[in-house]
Amino acid sequence: MSEGNPLGFHRRWILLKPPLRPDSQIIAAYRREVEGHNARVLLLGVTAELADIGDTTVAVDISKKMIASAWPGDTEKRKALHGNWLDMPLEAREFTAAIGDGILAGIEFPQYQTFFSQLAKLLLPGARIALRLYETPEPGETVTMVRDQTMRGKIAGFHAFKWRLAMAIAAETKQAAVPVSAIHRRFQREFPDRAALSAATGWSLDVISEIDAYDSKPMIYRFPTRRELLAHLPDSFANPRFAASGDYELAERCPLFVADIPS
Ligand SMILES: C[S@@+](CC[C@H](N)C(=O)[O-])C[C@H]1O[C@@H](n2cnc3c(N)ncnc32)[C@H](O)[C@@H]1O
């Protein structure tokens, strides 16, 4: 998945913070979860912060621009490949773990079978996956609840706000898939006065204008509930569980989804 923006997501990436981008506590959570499984890591995406969790790492990303701008460069221990997770540019069953940050937001339920079977064929018996989620809670919030919390200054970060708004739309429509254009439209309707929003939250107008990256853009993000994710998980993965990824704002909705290939 990549966010639309006049600047381009790959150039704006460096500005992002949790919950969108991993910080030290999220990295520590990944390390904890793949400990003992990190000899040969398959990284989904080119998240630089996760590039050295493996003794060796192979990253796969569909965007040449992201590989060129976000990946910290190939070394003896790590390399990035251009390819699609749904049709992996790899053959050998050689990985002890697969990790990825927010990646299920870019995959729709009908593709889960293909996605997870592509992973399963590359993972050794006993391998582990750890994928940080953007999880819609149950029961979810309504958009009105998010608006009220926002205008009372109860949401600290703009990105946490954006994800809460998106998850409230998912909960109201009972659809994990939320087009970013719908997030923008709903934002415009609920927060017509940006100066008032800025005064209530402390977010600058510049920060608030980040939402305009979604205006009329075609991307669709998915914010599944835990139950939806588990219902679509193929049998090849055992012992699915959810591990905390830190205490940043909205961390409780961004757990690491962990599961194992049976030995
Ligand atoms: C790692 S994910 C999510 C990163 C971040 N935490 C977020 O929420 O925006 C974003 C990356 O996934 C890549 N990507 C999306 N769909 C892909 C696919 N089907 N195959 C390979 N890479 C894909 C994009 O090019 C982008 O670099």
The ligand as a Gaussian input file, in Angstrom:
#p B3LYP/6-31G(d) Opt

LIG

0 1
 C        5.029000      -1.854000       4.281000
 S        3.477000      -1.286000       3.715000
 C        2.839000      -0.252000       5.014000
 C        3.823000       0.720000       5.579000
 C        3.329000       1.667000       6.656000
 N        3.387000       1.066000       7.978000
 C        1.965000       2.218000       6.378000
 O        1.032000       1.878000       7.057000
 O        1.794000       3.035000       5.472000
 C        3.800000      -0.164000       2.414000
 C        4.671000      -0.778000       1.315000
 O        4.050000      -1.913000       0.782000
 C        4.314000      -1.977000      -0.614000
 N        3.297000      -2.864000      -1.207000
 C        1.959000      -2.710000      -1.177000
 N        1.323000      -3.742000      -1.787000
 C        2.317000      -4.594000      -2.210000
 C        2.309000      -5.849000      -2.883000
 N        1.167000      -6.444000      -3.255000
 N        3.487000      -6.445000      -3.117000
 C        4.649000      -5.871000      -2.735000
 N        4.712000      -4.673000      -2.102000
 C        3.567000      -4.042000      -1.834000
 C        4.261000      -0.532000      -1.040000
 O        4.969000      -0.319000      -2.242000
 C        4.903000       0.177000       0.148000
 O        6.287000       0.315000      -0.027000

